[in-house]
């Protein structure tokens, strides 16, 4: 018999919209994956490892060379001093890392502060572990939290906070002052932070990603989660990283052991190679994505859409109400995919309570022709929506 925690859950909005895009032959600006195939040298390394390397079970915690490469990368790029032997675990993607963190650490009745809009895996996993989510509602256009919001969410029962930074779907890279405020609450309430930082390399312009782990008094109370899929635009590889102090890592690794146990060694070896020998990828990749962001944003602006700022991730958001669309975001998204042939994500689907219903998330990690077609079709969808409203 199916467990009610999962049996009653809807299909994710990402699968719903991508399924409609496939069924209808629509342009997919919904689910976040790039058109670019990813760095050639890393893909060649993976192919060579499949043909000539080790293809049996690797160590449960991950190949030593990848764990060393992860620690080295974060040391160079973020100033973190990680012991690869005791503080790094390789997982089958960041979602598995999140599951391991929640199942390893959250005890029944623990309150877990979560910011919404929220990645759709968080709340089911927290509840499966017995946790009680405490929701903090972020709003456009700035998607920031303040002291009053945190004070209302943190209680004597709070044991964890989940932070996604850079924020999907908001496209915000949190500034140091916000992170310091959150760290202050974590220390005051003796809370562990579970930080989903998969977009850490995908930041634009002058924005800089600051890991919460790097702030004073947070080193031993932070679980940092990264993703090679997002770092290298290889979303199907599902290679993730859990980084935490030894005591936390011990528990995290035990949960990982009974989830997926390990991750394909060929992909691990290729990711290690990519982290150690990235070439200009970590500068060229965000620069290219920034150009795509600007192409989509400028095209939509010319068509009369109100586009919100994007500092990172693959996403920018459109304010439908400010763009002359009276329909809620979900109704407009369904109209857009079914009648105009373009899929997008209604951000209201990423709220559990009191949703913002006027924001549409668009993925810009696509080729120019796809972006230009998406702009044209979104403009058509807006005209259809206006006609339906009259």
LUMDREN-829012 format. One record per residue (C-alpha): x, y, z; residue number from 1. Coordinates in steps of 0.05 Angstrom, whole numbers, plus 32768, in hexadecimal, padded with zeros to 4 digits. Each point is the difference from the previous one (the first is absolute). Example, Ala and Ser with C-alpha at 12.3 -4.5 7.8 and 13.67 -1.06 7.14 Angstrom:
<pts>
<u: 80F6&v: 7FA6&w: 809C&num: 1>
<u: 801B&v: 8045&w: 7FF3&num: 2>
</pts>
This chain:
<pts>
<u: 8000&v: 8000&w: 8000&num: 1>
<u: 801C&v: 8044&w: 7FED&num: 2>
<u: 8013&v: 802D&w: 803A&num: 3>
<u: 7FD2&v: 803D&w: 8003&num: 4>
<u: 803B&v: 8030&w: 8008&num: 5>
<u: 8013&v: 7FF0&w: 7FB8&num: 6>
<u: 7FC1&v: 7FE3&w: 7FE1&num: 7>
<u: 7FDB&v: 8042&w: 8007&num: 8>
<u: 8037&v: 802B&w: 7FE3&num: 9>
<u: 7FF4&v: 801F&w: 7FBB&num: 10>
<u: 8030&v: 7FF8&w: 7FC6&num: 11>
<u: 8034&v: 8036&w: 8005&num: 12>
<u: 7FF2&v: 803F&w: 7FD8&num: 13>
<u: 8042&v: 7FF5&w: 7FDB&num: 14>
<u: 7FEB&v: 7FBC&w: 7FE7&num: 15>
<u: 7FBA&v: 8019&w: 7FF1&num: 16>
<u: 8017&v: 8039&w: 7FD4&num: 17>
<u: 8038&v: 7FD9&w: 7FDF&num: 18>
<u: 7FCF&v: 7FC8&w: 7FF2&num: 19>
<u: 7FD1&v: 8031&w: 7FDE&num: 20>
<u: 803A&v: 801E&w: 7FD9&num: 21>
<u: 8013&v: 7FBB&w: 7FE6&num: 22>
<u: 7FB8&v: 7FEC&w: 7FF1&num: 23>
<u: 7FF0&v: 8041&w: 7FDB&num: 24>
<u: 8044&v: 800D&w: 7FE0&num: 25>
<u: 8006&v: 8041&w: 8026&num: 26>
<u: 803F&v: 8028&w: 800E&num: 27>
<u: 8015&v: 7FEE&w: 8047&num: 28>
<u: 8016&v: 803C&w: 802A&num: 29>
<u: 7FE6&v: 7FDD&w: 803E&num: 30>
<u: 802F&v: 7FC9&w: 801A&num: 31>
<u: 8047&v: 8018&w: 800F&num: 32>
<u: 802F&v: 7FDC&w: 7FD2&num: 33>
<u: 802F&v: 801F&w: 7FCC&num: 34>
<u: 8002&v: 7FF5&w: 7FB5&num: 35>
<u: 804B&v: 7FFF&w: 8003&num: 36>
<u: 801C&v: 7FB9&w: 8008&num: 37>
<u: 8033&v: 8015&w: 8035&num: 38>
<u: 804D&v: 8002&w: 7FFE&num: 39>
<u: 801B&v: 7FD1&w: 7FCA&num: 40>
<u: 803F&v: 7FED&w: 8027&num: 41>
<u: 7FD7&v: 7FE9&w: 803C&num: 42>
<u: 7FD1&v: 7FD8&w: 7FD5&num: 43>
<u: 803B&v: 7FE0&w: 7FDD&num: 44>
<u: 801E&v: 7FEF&w: 8043&num: 45>
<u: 7FBF&v: 7FDD&w: 8015&num: 46>
<u: 7FFF&v: 7FD8&w: 7FBF&num: 47>
<u: 8048&v: 7FEB&w: 8009&num: 48>
<u: 7FF2&v: 7FEB&w: 8048&num: 49>
<u: 7FC5&v: 7FD5&w: 7FEA&num: 50>
<u: 802A&v: 7FDD&w: 7FCC&num: 51>
<u: 8042&v: 7FFB&w: 8024&num: 52>
<u: 7FF4&v: 8011&w: 8049&num: 53>
<u: 7FE2&v: 7FE0&w: 803D&num: 54>
<u: 7FB6&v: 7FEE&w: 7FFA&num: 55>
<u: 7FF2&v: 7FDA&w: 8040&num: 56>
<u: 7FE8&v: 801B&w: 8043&num: 57>
<u: 802A&v: 803B&w: 8015&num: 58>
<u: 8007&v: 8013&w: 804A&num: 59>
<u: 7FBF&v: 8013&w: 8021&num: 60>
<u: 8017&v: 8046&w: 8011&num: 61>
<u: 8019&v: 800C&w: 7FB9&num: 62>
<u: 8041&v: 7FF8&w: 7FD9&num: 63>
<u: 803A&v: 801E&w: 8028&num: 64>
<u: 8016&v: 8029&w: 7FC3&num: 65>
<u: 7FBB&v: 8021&w: 7FFB&num: 66>
<u: 7FFB&v: 800E&w: 804B&num: 67>
<u: 8045&v: 801F&w: 7FFC&num: 68>
<u: 7FEC&v: 8028&w: 7FC3&num: 69>
<u: 7FC1&v: 801A&w: 8022&num: 70>
<u: 8028&v: 8017&w: 803D&num: 71>
<u: 8034&v: 8020&w: 7FD2&num: 72>
<u: 7FCB&v: 8024&w: 7FD6&num: 73>
<u: 7FDD&v: 801D&w: 803C&num: 74>
<u: 8043&v: 8014&w: 801E&num: 75>
<u: 8013&v: 8027&w: 7FC1&num: 76>
<u: 7FBC&v: 801D&w: 7FEF&num: 77>
<u: 7FE1&v: 800D&w: 8045&num: 78>
<u: 8039&v: 7FFE&w: 8032&num: 79>
<u: 7FE5&v: 7FC3&w: 8024&num: 80>
<u: 8031&v: 7FD1&w: 8022&num: 81>
<u: 7FDF&v: 7FBB&w: 7FFA&num: 82>
<u: 8020&v: 7FBE&w: 8014&num: 83>
<u: 7FED&v: 7FD4&w: 7FC5&num: 84>
<u: 8007&v: 7FC1&w: 802A&num: 85>
<u: 7FCF&v: 8013&w: 8037&num: 86>
<u: 7FD6&v: 8039&w: 7FE4&num: 87>
<u: 7FED&v: 7FEF&w: 7FB7&num: 88>
<u: 7FCE&v: 7FCC&w: 7FE8&num: 89>
<u: 7FED&v: 7FF4&w: 7FB7&num: 90>
<u: 7FB6&v: 7FF5&w: 7FF2&num: 91>
<u: 7FD5&v: 7FEF&w: 7FC4&num: 92>
<u: 7FEC&v: 8047&w: 7FF4&num: 93>
<u: 7FED&v: 8039&w: 802E&num: 94>
<u: 7FBA&v: 7FE6&w: 800C&num: 95>
<u: 801D&v: 7FC0&w: 801D&num: 96>
<u: 802E&v: 802C&w: 802A&num: 97>
<u: 7FC3&v: 8025&w: 801A&num: 98>
<u: 7FDD&v: 7FBF&w: 8010&num: 99>
<u: 803D&v: 7FE6&w: 8025&num: 100>
<u: 8004&v: 8041&w: 8028&num: 101>
<u: 7FB7&v: 8000&w: 8015&num: 102>
<u: 7FFD&v: 7FB5&w: 800F&num: 103>
<u: 8042&v: 8000&w: 8026&num: 104>
<u: 7FF5&v: 803E&w: 802A&num: 105>
<u: 7FB6&v: 8012&w: 8009&num: 106>
<u: 7FDD&v: 7FDD&w: 803A&num: 107>
<u: 7FB4&v: 7FFB&w: 8007&num: 108>
<u: 7FE4&v: 8042&w: 8019&num: 109>
<u: 803D&v: 802A&w: 7FED&num: 110>
<u: 7FEB&v: 8042&w: 7FE1&num: 111>
<u: 8023&v: 8011&w: 7FBE&num: 112>
<u: 7FFF&v: 8047&w: 7FE5&num: 113>
<u: 7FF6&v: 8001&w: 7FB5&num: 114>
<u: 7FFB&v: 803B&w: 7FD1&num: 115>
<u: 7FCB&v: 8000&w: 7FCB&num: 116>
<u: 7FFC&v: 7FFE&w: 7FC4&num: 117>
<u: 8020&v: 7FBD&w: 800E&num: 118>
<u: 801F&v: 7FC9&w: 7FD5&num: 119>
<u: 7FCA&v: 7FCB&w: 7FFF&num: 120>
<u: 8029&v: 7FC8&w: 8020&num: 121>
<u: 800D&v: 8024&w: 8042&num: 122>
<u: 7FBD&v: 7FFB&w: 8023&num: 123>
<u: 7FEF&v: 7FB6&w: 7FF1&num: 124>
<u: 8045&v: 7FEB&w: 8016&num: 125>
<u: 7FFE&v: 8029&w: 8040&num: 126>
<u: 7FBC&v: 7FE3&w: 8011&num: 127>
<u: 8017&v: 7FB9&w: 7FF0&num: 128>
<u: 8037&v: 800A&w: 8033&num: 129>
<u: 7FCC&v: 8018&w: 8033&num: 130>
<u: 8012&v: 8049&w: 7FFD&num: 131>
<u: 7FCF&v: 803A&w: 8005&num: 132>
<u: 800B&v: 8036&w: 7FCB&num: 133>
<u: 7FFC&v: 8049&w: 8016&num: 134>
<u: 7FF6&v: 8029&w: 7FC1&num: 135>
<u: 801D&v: 8044&w: 7FF2&num: 136>
<u: 7FDE&v: 8023&w: 7FC5&num: 137>
<u: 802E&v: 8025&w: 7FD0&num: 138>
<u: 7FE1&v: 8032&w: 7FCF&num: 139>
<u: 8014&v: 8021&w: 7FBF&num: 140>
<u: 8023&v: 8028&w: 7FE8&num: 141>
<u: 8039&v: 7FFA&w: 8033&num: 142>
<u: 7FF1&v: 7FBC&w: 8020&num: 143>
<u: 8024&v: 8014&w: 8041&num: 144>
<u: 7FF4&v: 7FEE&w: 8048&num: 145>
<u: 8007&v: 802E&w: 803C&num: 146>
<u: 8007&v: 7FFB&w: 804B&num: 147>
<u: 7FB5&v: 8001&w: 800E&num: 148>
<u: 7FF4&v: 7FC7&w: 7FCF&num: 149>
<u: 8035&v: 7FD5&w: 8021&num: 150>
<u: 7FE9&v: 8011&w: 8046&num: 151>
<u: 7FBA&v: 7FE8&w: 7FEE&num: 152>
<u: 801A&v: 7FBE&w: 7FE4&num: 153>
<u: 8035&v: 7FEB&w: 8032&num: 154>
<u: 7FE7&v: 7FE2&w: 8042&num: 155>
<u: 801B&v: 7FD6&w: 8039&num: 156>
<u: 7FF0&v: 7FC2&w: 7FD6&num: 157>
<u: 8027&v: 8017&w: 7FC3&num: 158>
<u: 803A&v: 7FD1&w: 7FF1&num: 159>
<u: 800F&v: 800D&w: 7FB7&num: 160>
<u: 7FFA&v: 8034&w: 7FC9&num: 161>
<u: 8003&v: 7FF0&w: 7FB6&num: 162>
<u: 801F&v: 8036&w: 7FD4&num: 163>
<u: 8003&v: 7FFF&w: 7FB5&num: 164>
<u: 8033&v: 8033&w: 7FE9&num: 165>
<u: 8004&v: 8016&w: 7FC8&num: 166>
<u: 7FB5&v: 7FFB&w: 8002&num: 167>
<u: 7FD8&v: 7FD8&w: 7FCE&num: 168>
<u: 7FCF&v: 8019&w: 7FE7&num: 169>
<u: 800E&v: 8048&w: 8015&num: 170>
<u: 8044&v: 8007&w: 7FDE&num: 171>
<u: 801B&v: 8024&w: 803F&num: 172>
<u: 8046&v: 7FFA&w: 801C&num: 173>
<u: 7FF9&v: 8010&w: 8049&num: 174>
<u: 802D&v: 8038&w: 801A&num: 175>
<u: 802D&v: 7FF9&w: 803C&num: 176>
<u: 7FD2&v: 8028&w: 802D&num: 177>
<u: 7FC7&v: 7FCF&w: 7FF6&num: 178>
<u: 802D&v: 7FC4&w: 800C&num: 179>
<u: 801C&v: 8021&w: 8040&num: 180>
<u: 7FB9&v: 800A&w: 8018&num: 181>
<u: 7FEE&v: 7FB8&w: 7FF4&num: 182>
<u: 8041&v: 7FE9&w: 8022&num: 183>
<u: 7FEF&v: 802A&w: 803C&num: 184>
<u: 7FBE&v: 7FDB&w: 8008&num: 185>
<u: 8021&v: 7FBC&w: 7FF5&num: 186>
<u: 8032&v: 800D&w: 8037&num: 187>
<u: 7FCD&v: 801E&w: 8030&num: 188>
<u: 7FD0&v: 7FC5&w: 7FF8&num: 189>
<u: 8036&v: 7FCA&w: 7FF8&num: 190>
<u: 7FE7&v: 7FEF&w: 7FBA&num: 191>
<u: 8022&v: 7FD9&w: 7FC9&num: 192>
<u: 7FFC&v: 801D&w: 7FBA&num: 193>
<u: 7FF6&v: 7FD3&w: 7FC4&num: 194>
<u: 8018&v: 8029&w: 7FC6&num: 195>
<u: 7FEC&v: 7FEE&w: 7FB9&num: 196>
<u: 8036&v: 8026&w: 7FD9&num: 197>
<u: 7FFB&v: 7FDC&w: 7FBD&num: 198>
<u: 8000&v: 8041&w: 7FD9&num: 199>
<u: 803F&v: 801A&w: 8022&num: 200>
<u: 8028&v: 8004&w: 7FBE&num: 201>
<u: 7FC6&v: 801C&w: 7FD7&num: 202>
<u: 8002&v: 8049&w: 8016&num: 203>
<u: 8004&v: 803E&w: 7FD4&num: 204>
<u: 8019&v: 8047&w: 7FFB&num: 205>
<u: 801E&v: 8016&w: 8042&num: 206>
<u: 7FDA&v: 7FD0&w: 802D&num: 207>
<u: 802A&v: 7FD2&w: 802B&num: 208>
<u: 7FEA&v: 7FC0&w: 8021&num: 209>
<u: 8011&v: 7FFD&w: 804A&num: 210>
<u: 7FF8&v: 7FBB&w: 8022&num: 211>
<u: 7FDC&v: 8004&w: 8042&num: 212>
<u: 8034&v: 7FCF&w: 801A&num: 213>
<u: 8035&v: 8036&w: 7FFA&num: 214>
<u: 7FE0&v: 802F&w: 8031&num: 215>
<u: 8018&v: 8004&w: 8049&num: 216>
<u: 7FE4&v: 7FC8&w: 802D&num: 217>
<u: 7FE0&v: 7FDC&w: 7FC5&num: 218>
<u: 8038&v: 7FD0&w: 7FEC&num: 219>
<u: 7FE9&v: 7FC8&w: 802E&num: 220>
<u: 7FB5&v: 800A&w: 7FF9&num: 221>
<u: 7FF9&v: 8002&w: 7FB4&num: 222>
<u: 7FF4&v: 7FCA&w: 7FCC&num: 223>
<u: 8015&v: 801A&w: 7FBC&num: 224>
<u: 7FE3&v: 7FDE&w: 7FC2&num: 225>
<u: 801E&v: 8009&w: 7FBA&num: 226>
<u: 7FF1&v: 7FE3&w: 7FBC&num: 227>
<u: 802F&v: 7FEE&w: 7FC6&num: 228>
<u: 7FC2&v: 7FFF&w: 7FD4&num: 229>
<u: 7FF6&v: 804B&w: 800B&num: 230>
<u: 804A&v: 8011&w: 8001&num: 231>
<u: 800D&v: 7FE1&w: 7FBC&num: 232>
<u: 7FBC&v: 8002&w: 7FE0&num: 233>
<u: 7FFB&v: 7FB4&w: 8003&num: 234>
<u: 7FBE&v: 7FFB&w: 8024&num: 235>
<u: 7FF4&v: 7FB7&w: 7FED&num: 236>
<u: 8040&v: 7FE8&w: 8021&num: 237>
<u: 7FE4&v: 8007&w: 8047&num: 238>
<u: 8042&v: 8008&w: 8026&num: 239>
<u: 7FF9&v: 8028&w: 8040&num: 240>
<u: 802A&v: 8012&w: 803D&num: 241>
<u: 7FF1&v: 8002&w: 804A&num: 242>
<u: 8032&v: 802A&w: 8028&num: 243>
<u: 7FFC&v: 8005&w: 804C&num: 244>
<u: 8028&v: 7FFA&w: 8040&num: 245>
<u: 8015&v: 7FB9&w: 8011&num: 246>
<u: 7FC9&v: 7FF2&w: 8033&num: 247>
<u: 7FCB&v: 8016&w: 7FCE&num: 248>
<u: 8022&v: 7FDC&w: 7FC7&num: 249>
<u: 8000&v: 7FBF&w: 8027&num: 250>
<u: 7FB4&v: 8002&w: 8005&num: 251>
<u: 7FF6&v: 8019&w: 7FB9&num: 252>
<u: 802B&v: 7FC8&w: 7FE2&num: 253>
<u: 7FD8&v: 7FCB&w: 8026&num: 254>
<u: 7FBF&v: 801A&w: 7FE2&num: 255>
<u: 8020&v: 8004&w: 7FBA&num: 256>
<u: 8017&v: 7FB8&w: 8009&num: 257>
<u: 7FB9&v: 7FE8&w: 8002&num: 258>
<u: 7FE4&v: 802E&w: 7FCB&num: 259>
<u: 802B&v: 7FF6&w: 7FC2&num: 260>
<u: 803F&v: 7FE4&w: 8021&num: 261>
<u: 802C&v: 801D&w: 7FC9&num: 262>
<u: 8004&v: 8025&w: 7FBE&num: 263>
<u: 801B&v: 7FE8&w: 7FBC&num: 264>
<u: 804C&v: 8001&w: 8004&num: 265>
<u: 800A&v: 8016&w: 7FB8&num: 266>
<u: 7FD8&v: 8040&w: 800D&num: 267>
<u: 8023&v: 800B&w: 8042&num: 268>
<u: 8044&v: 7FFC&w: 7FDE&num: 269>
<u: 7FEA&v: 802F&w: 7FCA&num: 270>
<u: 7FE6&v: 8033&w: 8032&num: 271>
<u: 8042&v: 7FFC&w: 8027&num: 272>
<u: 8025&v: 800F&w: 7FBF&num: 273>
<u: 7FD1&v: 803A&w: 7FF2&num: 274>
<u: 800A&v: 801F&w: 8045&num: 275>
<u: 804B&v: 7FF9&w: 7FFC&num: 276>
<u: 8007&v: 8015&w: 7FB7&num: 277>
<u: 7FC5&v: 802F&w: 7FF2&num: 278>
<u: 8024&v: 802C&w: 7FCD&num: 279>
<u: 7FD7&v: 8040&w: 7FF8&num: 280>
<u: 7FBE&v: 7FDD&w: 800C&num: 281>
<u: 7FEF&v: 8023&w: 8041&num: 282>
<u: 8007&v: 8044&w: 7FDF&num: 283>
<u: 7FE8&v: 7FF0&w: 7FB9&num: 284>
<u: 7FC2&v: 7FD9&w: 8016&num: 285>
<u: 7FE1&v: 8038&w: 802A&num: 286>
<u: 8013&v: 8034&w: 7FCC&num: 287>
<u: 7FDC&v: 7FD8&w: 7FCA&num: 288>
<u: 7FC3&v: 7FF6&w: 802C&num: 289>
<u: 7FFF&v: 804B&w: 8011&num: 290>
<u: 7FFC&v: 800E&w: 7FB5&num: 291>
<u: 7FC6&v: 7FD0&w: 7FF9&num: 292>
<u: 7FDE&v: 801F&w: 803D&num: 293>
<u: 8007&v: 8044&w: 7FE0&num: 294>
<u: 7FE6&v: 7FE8&w: 7FBD&num: 295>
<u: 7FC1&v: 7FE3&w: 8020&num: 296>
<u: 7FF6&v: 803A&w: 802F&num: 297>
<u: 8009&v: 8036&w: 7FCB&num: 298>
<u: 7FD3&v: 7FDB&w: 7FCF&num: 299>
<u: 7FC9&v: 7FF9&w: 8033&num: 300>
<u: 8007&v: 8049&w: 8015&num: 301>
<u: 7FF8&v: 8015&w: 7FB7&num: 302>
<u: 7FBF&v: 7FD9&w: 7FFF&num: 303>
<u: 7FE7&v: 8025&w: 803D&num: 304>
<u: 800E&v: 7FCE&w: 8037&num: 305>
<u: 8019&v: 8015&w: 8044&num: 306>
<u: 803F&v: 7FD8&w: 800C&num: 307>
<u: 801E&v: 7FF9&w: 8046&num: 308>
<u: 804B&v: 8001&w: 800B&num: 309>
<u: 8028&v: 7FBF&w: 8000&num: 310>
<u: 8044&v: 7FFD&w: 8022&num: 311>
<u: 8009&v: 7FB5&w: 7FF9&num: 312>
<u: 7FE3&v: 7FBB&w: 7FEF&num: 313>
<u: 7FE4&v: 7FEF&w: 7FBB&num: 314>
<u: 7FC0&v: 8028&w: 800D&num: 315>
<u: 7FE0&v: 8044&w: 7FFB&num: 316>
<u: 7FB9&v: 8012&w: 8014&num: 317>
<u: 7FC9&v: 8027&w: 7FDF&num: 318>
<u: 7FCD&v: 8028&w: 8029&num: 319>
<u: 7FC0&v: 7FEF&w: 7FDB&num: 320>
<u: 7FD4&v: 8033&w: 8023&num: 321>
<u: 8031&v: 8038&w: 7FF0&num: 322>
<u: 8003&v: 7FE5&w: 7FB8&num: 323>
<u: 7FB6&v: 800A&w: 7FF4&num: 324>
<u: 7FEB&v: 7FB7&w: 800D&num: 325>
<u: 7FC5&v: 7FF9&w: 802F&num: 326>
<u: 8001&v: 7FB4&w: 8003&num: 327>
<u: 8023&v: 7FDD&w: 803A&num: 328>
<u: 8043&v: 7FE3&w: 7FEF&num: 329>
<u: 7FE9&v: 7FB7&w: 7FFC&num: 330>
<u: 7FC6&v: 8010&w: 7FD2&num: 331>
<u: 802E&v: 8029&w: 7FD4&num: 332>
<u: 8035&v: 7FCA&w: 7FFF&num: 333>
<u: 7FCD&v: 7FCC&w: 7FE9&num: 334>
<u: 7FE6&v: 802F&w: 7FCB&num: 335>
<u: 8047&v: 800F&w: 7FE9&num: 336>
<u: 8013&v: 7FB7&w: 7FF7&num: 337>
<u: 7FBE&v: 7FE8&w: 7FE3&num: 338>
<u: 7FED&v: 803B&w: 7FD4&num: 339>
<u: 8042&v: 8023&w: 7FF0&num: 340>
<u: 8032&v: 7FC6&w: 8004&num: 341>
<u: 802F&v: 8017&w: 8037&num: 342>
<u: 8009&v: 7FE0&w: 8045&num: 343>
<u: 8011&v: 8028&w: 803E&num: 344>
<u: 7FFA&v: 7FF5&w: 804C&num: 345>
<u: 7FCB&v: 8024&w: 8029&num: 346>
<u: 8025&v: 8015&w: 803F&num: 347>
<u: 7FC0&v: 7FF7&w: 802A&num: 348>
<u: 800C&v: 7FB5&w: 7FFA&num: 349>
<u: 803E&v: 8009&w: 802B&num: 350>
<u: 7FD9&v: 801B&w: 803B&num: 351>
<u: 7FDA&v: 7FD4&w: 8031&num: 352>
<u: 7FDB&v: 803A&w: 8022&num: 353>
<u: 7FEA&v: 8045&w: 7FEB&num: 354>
<u: 8020&v: 7FFC&w: 7FBB&num: 355>
<u: 8016&v: 803A&w: 7FD4&num: 356>
<u: 7FD5&v: 7FF4&w: 7FC2&num: 357>
<u: 801B&v: 8033&w: 7FCE&num: 358>
<u: 8047&v: 7FE7&w: 7FF1&num: 359>
<u: 8016&v: 7FD3&w: 7FC6&num: 360>
<u: 8045&v: 7FDF&w: 8001&num: 361>
<u: 8026&v: 7FF9&w: 7FBF&num: 362>
<u: 8040&v: 7FD8&w: 7FF2&num: 363>
<u: 8032&v: 8026&w: 7FD5&num: 364>
<u: 8037&v: 7FCA&w: 7FFA&num: 365>
<u: 7FEA&v: 7FF4&w: 7FB9&num: 366>
<u: 8018&v: 8010&w: 7FB9&num: 367>
<u: 7FF0&v: 8042&w: 7FDF&num: 368>
<u: 7FCB&v: 7FE2&w: 7FD2&num: 369>
<u: 7FDC&v: 7FE0&w: 803A&num: 370>
<u: 8000&v: 8040&w: 8028&num: 371>
<u: 7FE8&v: 802A&w: 7FC5&num: 372>
<u: 7FC9&v: 7FCD&w: 7FF3&num: 373>
<u: 7FEC&v: 8001&w: 8049&num: 374>
<u: 7FFC&v: 804C&w: 8000&num: 375>
<u: 7FD2&v: 7FFF&w: 7FC3&num: 376>
<u: 7FD3&v: 7FCB&w: 801D&num: 377>
<u: 7FFB&v: 8020&w: 8045&num: 378>
<u: 7FEB&v: 8041&w: 7FDE&num: 379>
<u: 7FCB&v: 7FD7&w: 7FDB&num: 380>
<u: 7FE9&v: 7FE1&w: 8041&num: 381>
<u: 7FF8&v: 8045&w: 801F&num: 382>
<u: 7FD5&v: 8017&w: 7FC6&num: 383>
<u: 7FD5&v: 7FC2&w: 8006&num: 384>
<u: 7FF9&v: 800C&w: 804B&num: 385>
<u: 7FEB&v: 8048&w: 7FF4&num: 386>
<u: 7FCC&v: 7FEB&w: 7FCD&num: 387>
<u: 7FE4&v: 7FCC&w: 802F&num: 388>
<u: 7FF9&v: 8036&w: 8036&num: 389>
<u: 7FD7&v: 802F&w: 7FD5&num: 390>
</pts>
